[in-house]
């Protein structure tokens, strides 16, 4: 019997890439939970080259509210849940923290309660909570946060993801739900929201505008991340659905650390235009923006996972695709 997976936020950035990866690499049936939002866009799904409406069923529901019986009936039995949907933008979380609490904490509680009912029905095999590196807080130079580091959330977005992780752990413990959690570094890829760093930098370079680079207090050293393309993260998540242990934690990490200035310069070079930039001490004026995040990917690597594509190739493909599809750069 064909396996079925429910993916929340299916029209969102990473989730749409995960749908595309599953269509290309499995025979699973996919149920995508979608709602109209400022970041979810059905075009991300419908414009996929391999999109197959025979294998993808869309169910409209806002998981900030409990899943009613008629929506549960519409979804049908599922073997897996990838709870990917949620609010992700740090700036927006600082402006409106309660919106993030409602989506990331209450929404996750609703999905876990739904998983508890599925577990009673005997059909749920694994529940993934797709979390972030930011739950660990900023990483000092030379430090890579492993899965055992304590939480140190420094902005509302990170705090809501950490709170949701604790709910996942509690439901897994109390109700024997087969949960596992993934923490992922900053994602890049095609069809990303135009406010994010790669598309916003592309737009500014093309328009000859100044790119703001977050830096330290001296304005000489920019922040850094282990950026990872959504296709690589999707491959890691499928790998874990097949191998993750109950209540396990796993970091999904890009292969190299890149400063934001290096990333901006790569983008400008690929476009073929000069980079105009200004180093700004953003953290001192607006606490919550951390200079460096860094995760250790040793646990996943020890399990045998290898990133399918390098950072440079992934970023280059993203830039070239976006240049051919400039509507994704419009704010």
C-alpha positions in Angstrom: 0.0 0.0 0.0 1.3 3.4 -0.9 2.5 5.5 2.0 0.9 8.9 2.6 2.4 12.0 4.2 0.7 15.2 5.4 2.8 18.4 5.0 1.8 21.6 6.7 2.4 24.9 5.0 2.8 23.1 1.7 2.7 26.3 -0.3 5.5 27.8 1.8 9.2 28.0 0.8 10.8 24.9 2.2 7.6 22.7 2.1 7.1 23.3 -1.6 10.6 22.1 -2.2 10.0 19.1 0.0 6.9 18.3 -2.0 8.9 18.5 -5.2 11.6 16.2 -3.7 9.1 13.6 -2.6 7.4 13.6 -6.1 10.8 12.9 -7.7 12.2 10.4 -5.3 9.3 8.4 -3.8 5.9 7.0 -4.8 4.2 8.5 -1.7 0.9 10.2 -1.8 1.1 13.8 -0.5 -1.5 15.8 1.4 -0.6 19.4 1.5 -2.2 21.6 4.2 -2.4 25.2 2.9 -3.8 28.5 3.8 -3.6 32.0 2.3 -0.8 34.0 4.0 1.8 36.6 3.3 4.4 33.9 2.5 2.4 30.9 1.3 1.8 30.9 -2.4 0.2 28.0 -4.4 2.2 29.0 -7.4 5.2 27.5 -5.7 3.5 24.1 -6.1 1.7 24.5 -9.4 4.8 25.8 -11.3 6.9 22.8 -10.4 8.1 20.9 -13.5 7.1 17.5 -11.9 4.0 18.6 -10.1 1.4 15.8 -10.2 -2.1 16.7 -9.1 -2.9 12.9 -9.0 -0.4 12.5 -6.2 -0.9 15.8 -4.4 -4.1 16.6 -2.5 -4.5 20.1 -1.1 -6.5 20.6 2.0 -7.3 24.2 3.1 -7.0 24.7 6.9 -5.3 27.1 9.2 -3.6 25.0 11.9 -3.7 27.9 14.4 -7.1 26.4 15.0 -7.8 22.8 16.0 -8.5 20.4 13.1 -12.2 19.7 12.9 -13.6 16.3 12.0 -14.6 17.2 8.5 -11.0 18.3 7.7 -9.6 15.2 9.3 -11.9 13.2 7.1 -10.8 15.1 4.0 -7.1 14.4 4.9 -7.7 10.7 5.4 -5.2 8.3 7.0 -1.5 9.3 6.9 1.6 7.5 7.7 3.8 10.6 8.3 3.4 14.2 9.3 6.0 16.9 8.4 5.0 19.9 10.4 6.9 22.4 8.3 4.4 25.3 8.3 4.8 28.3 10.6 6.1 31.9 10.9 9.8 32.3 10.2 10.9 35.9 9.8 12.9 37.3 12.8 12.1 40.9 12.0 8.4 40.2 11.8 8.6 38.3 15.1 10.1 41.3 16.8 7.3 43.5 15.4 4.5 41.1 16.2 5.5 38.4 18.7 1.9 37.2 19.4 1.4 36.2 15.8 4.4 33.9 16.1 3.1 32.4 19.4 -0.2 31.6 17.8 1.3 30.0 14.7 4.4 28.3 16.1 3.3 27.3 19.6 -0.5 27.0 19.5 -0.4 25.7 15.9 2.1 23.0 16.8 0.0 22.0 19.8 -3.0 21.6 17.4 -0.9 19.4 15.1 0.3 17.3 18.0 -3.2 16.8 19.2 -4.2 15.7 15.7 -1.2 13.3 15.7 -2.4 11.9 19.0 -5.7 11.0 17.5 -4.0 9.4 14.5 -1.8 7.4 16.8 -5.0 6.1 18.5 -6.2 5.1 15.1 -3.0 3.1 14.6 -1.9 4.8 11.3 0.8 7.3 12.3 4.4 6.2 11.9 6.4 9.4 12.3 5.8 13.1 13.2 8.5 15.6 12.3 8.8 19.1 13.7 10.9 21.2 11.4 12.7 23.7 13.7 15.6 26.1 13.5 19.2 26.6 14.5 18.1 29.8 16.3 16.8 27.9 19.3 20.4 27.5 20.5 21.1 31.2 20.2 24.2 32.8 18.9 27.3 30.6 18.5 30.7 32.0 19.6 33.6 31.8 17.2 34.7 28.2 16.8 31.6 26.7 18.4 29.3 24.3 16.5 26.1 23.7 18.4 25.3 19.9 18.7 21.9 18.5 19.3 22.5 18.4 23.0 23.1 22.1 23.5 20.6 23.9 25.8 18.1 26.4 24.4 19.1 30.1 24.4 16.5 31.8 22.3 17.2 35.5 21.8 14.2 36.7 19.7 10.5 35.8 19.7 10.8 33.6 16.6 13.5 31.5 18.2 11.6 31.3 21.5 8.4 30.1 19.8 10.3 27.4 18.0 12.0 26.3 21.2 8.6 26.2 23.0 7.1 24.1 20.2 10.0 21.7 20.4 9.3 21.2 24.1 5.6 20.5 23.2 6.8 17.9 20.7 9.0 16.2 23.2 6.2 16.2 25.9 3.6 14.7 23.5 6.1 12.1 22.4 6.8 11.2 26.0 3.3 11.3 27.4 1.3 9.8 24.4 4.0 7.7 22.8 3.8 9.7 19.5 6.7 8.8 17.2 8.2 12.3 17.0 11.5 13.6 15.9 12.8 17.1 15.5 15.1 18.7 13.0 17.0 22.0 13.4 17.9 23.6 10.1 20.4 26.3 9.2 19.4 29.3 6.9 17.7 28.1 3.8 18.2 29.3 0.3 16.6 28.3 -3.0 14.3 29.2 -5.8 10.9 30.9 -5.0 12.0 32.3 -1.7 10.1 35.3 -0.2 11.5 38.5 -1.6 12.3 39.9 1.9 14.9 37.2 2.5 18.6 37.9 2.1 19.4 36.2 -1.3 16.4 37.6 -3.3 16.6 41.0 -1.5 20.3 41.3 -2.3 19.7 40.3 -5.9 17.1 43.0 -6.2 19.3 45.7 -4.7 22.3 44.7 -6.9 20.2 44.8 -10.0 18.8 48.2 -9.1 22.1 49.7 -8.0 21.0 50.1 -4.4 23.1 49.6 -1.3 23.0 46.2 0.4 22.9 46.4 4.2 25.3 43.8 5.7 24.8 43.0 9.4 28.1 43.3 11.3 29.7 43.5 14.7 30.0 46.7 16.7 33.2 47.6 14.8 31.4 47.4 11.5 34.3 45.5 10.1 33.1 41.9 10.5 29.9 40.6 9.0 27.6 37.9 10.4 27.9 34.3 9.1 25.7 31.3 8.5 26.0 27.7 7.2 23.5 28.3 4.4 21.8 25.2 2.9 19.6 24.8 -0.2 16.1 23.6 0.2 16.8 20.6 -2.0 19.6 19.5 0.2 17.4 20.0 3.3 14.6 18.1 1.7 16.9 15.2 0.9 18.0 15.2 4.6 14.4 15.2 5.8 13.4 12.3 3.7 16.5 10.4 4.8 15.4 11.0 8.4 11.8 9.9 7.8 13.3 6.6 6.9 15.9 6.4 9.7 15.1 8.8 12.6 14.7 7.4 16.1 11.7 8.3 18.2 12.2 11.6 20.0 15.5 12.1 18.2 17.0 15.5 17.4 18.9 16.1 14.2 20.8 19.1 12.8 20.5 19.7 9.0 23.5 21.8 8.1 25.2 23.3 5.0 28.8 22.2 4.3 30.6 25.5 4.9 30.4 28.7 6.8 29.8 31.8 4.7 29.7 35.4 5.8 26.9 37.6 4.7 29.4 39.8 2.9 30.8 36.8 1.0 27.3 35.8 0.1 26.4 39.2 -1.2 29.6 39.4 -3.2 29.0 36.0 -4.7 25.5 37.2 -5.8 26.8 40.4 -7.3 29.6 38.5 -9.2 27.1 36.0 -10.6 24.8 38.7 -11.8 27.8 40.6 -13.2 27.2 43.9 -11.5 29.1 45.8 -8.7 28.2 45.3 -5.1 27.4 48.5 -3.1 27.2 47.7 0.5 27.2 49.2 4.0 28.2 47.4 7.2 25.7 48.1 9.9 25.8 47.2 13.6 22.3 45.9 13.6 22.4 43.9 16.8 23.3 46.8 19.1 20.4 49.0 17.9 17.9 46.1 17.6 18.7 43.1 19.9 17.4 39.8 18.6 19.6 39.8 15.4 22.5 37.4 16.2 25.7 37.7 14.3 26.6 34.0 14.0 24.6 30.7 14.0 26.4 27.4 13.6 25.3 23.8 13.9 27.3 20.6 13.9 26.2 18.2 11.2 28.3 15.3 12.5 25.3 13.2 13.8 23.6 13.1 10.4 26.8 12.5 8.6 27.6 9.6 10.9 24.3 8.1 9.8 25.5 8.1 6.2 23.8 11.2 4.9 25.8 13.2 2.2 24.6 16.5 0.8 23.6 16.0 -2.8 24.9 19.4 -4.0 27.5 21.9 -3.0 26.8 25.4 -1.6 28.3 27.2 -4.7 26.4 25.1 -7.2 23.1 25.4 -5.3 23.5 29.2 -4.9 24.5 29.7 -8.6 21.5 27.7 -9.8 19.2 29.7 -7.5 20.5 33.0 -8.8 20.3 32.0 -12.5 16.8 30.6 -12.0 15.6 33.8 -10.3 17.1 36.0 -13.0 15.0 34.0 -15.5 11.9 34.4 -13.2 12.2 38.0 -11.9 8.7 38.2 -10.6 10.0 36.4 -7.5 12.1 39.6 -6.7 9.1 41.9 -6.5 8.5 43.0 -2.8 
